[in-house]
Structure formats: C-alpha cells, structure tokens
Amino acid sequence: MVSEPTVAEATDRIYASLQADNADIDLHIATLKAALMRAGLKEAVFDPTRLVQNNRSGRKLMQAYFRQRGVTVKFSA
C-alpha cells in the first residue's frame, strides 16, 4: 500500500519542481492541497530562501498561482 505524502513531503516536491523550471507544478500543488486537507491545515508555509525567485514579485506571483489552484501560501520569516 502506498502512503499519501505528508505536507512536508509535498512541499519538498514543490521546491524541487520550482528548481526544475516548474516541472509538473500543477500535479504537486494538487498533492499539497490534498495533504493540507488530510492534516486539517488551511495554508502552506514556504521558506523564501529556497525559492528560485526570492523577491517580492516572485513571492506574489507564487501566491497568486497557488491561490488559483485552491492553496493559500504564506512565507516563513
């Protein structure tokens, strides 16, 4: 039996996808959304230092893209 990925695993896959020029990003967002629902969480928290575009416009673009797919994104301090 294959276990469902945790929020941390789904988040790591998104970091890897962002590093790989957004390869399969929509699939990873859907996986993250499902993991958040299973964990009872409302939002995903990302470390801005691990992002490819770690500037304000890059973070805002990421938040908007994920919001369109039903995931609220916050960034750790």
Stockholm file with secondary structure:
# STOCKHOLM 1.0

chainA/1-77         MVSEPTVAEATDRIYASLQADNADIDLHIATLKAALMRAGLKEAVFDPTRLVQNNRSGRKLMQAYFRQRGVTVKFSA
#=GR chainA/1-77 SS CCCCCCHHHHHHHHHHHHHTTTTTHHHHHHHHHHHHHHHTCSEEEECGGGCSSCSHHHHHHHHHHHHHTTCEEEECC
#=GC SS_cons        CCCCCCHHHHHHHHHHHHHTTTTTHHHHHHHHHHHHHHHTCSEEEECGGGCSSCSHHHHHHHHHHHHHTTCEEEECC
//
